[in-house]
Amino acid sequence: MPRYAQLVVGPAGSGKSTFIASMLTHAETSKRSMYAVNLDPAAEVFNYNAIADIRELIHVEDVMEDTDLNFGPNGALVYAMEYLMNNLEWLTEKLGTQEDDYVLFDTPGQIELVSHFGLMKTFAKYLESLNFRVCVVFLLDSQFISDMSKYFSSLIISLITLINLELPMVNLLTKIDKLPDDQKKALEDILEPSSDLLSEDLPCFQRNRNERFYRLSRAFAQIIDNYSLHKFLPISVLDEDLMNDVLLSIDNCIQWGEDIEVSGIDIDS
């Protein structure tokens, strides 16, 4: 039997830890078993119980305090993640060998660890070696839709993440319950991004009047058009229906449940 994993990534403040806590609660309500693993060595607090916490292995503050290393916050974070990659037997023991596990992995908010370094790709290969089917869940804070340049630059980061990890990926637009009314009305147009958004009169977009930056945004948008791989799902941790829609999409990516044997019914009896 395969095992299943969500690799939850996204910029700092996009709601990764909150998403995982809410997904665990949703799974419990649905009578499904899910577990969480914290891979952020700089995490201060998160509101879920983790079966494994990288801070038990290495903490970013300990790395920064090491006078021989003399690392700043970002260098210490990279070092901590590399240390994990060199000591994956620790995580293997924590994960155990039970079949049909469903594990959510919380990652650091420094998105360049996912989009530019090879660390997360190495980690994904490691999970696959443990018979996990992995889906990347990319979270983007809905506040980014208020600015055209921020929105399309975030789409590029999402695309780079997809190319770098080479895994199925689901894009989520988080915290939609906090959007102003005019942005909520334009949400349907935002969820399937295209260069047409640059010419449409959407009140939620603040356009940069500088022509050079506008052309740059259009160039970014054209890249998104060329790949045609982006579609966002809206999510609010307060909305159970949206949580269920998101989980269904992720389950489809990793083919959850397809290997479960169907219980037969004896008609004669």
Secondary structure, DSSP 8 states (H G I E B T S, - for coil): --EEEEEEE-STTS-HHHHHHHHHHHHHHTT---EEEE--TT----SS--SEEGGGT--HHHHHH-TTT---HHHHHHHHHHHHHTTHHHHHHHH-S-TT-EEEEE--S-THHHHTSSHHHHHHHHHHHTTEEEEEEEEEEGGGGGBHHHHHHHHHHHHHHHHHH-S-EEEEEE-GGGS-HHHHHTHHHHHS--GGGGTS--TT-B----HHHHHHHHHHHHHHHHH----EEE--TT-HHHHHHHHHHHHHHHTTTTTS------S--
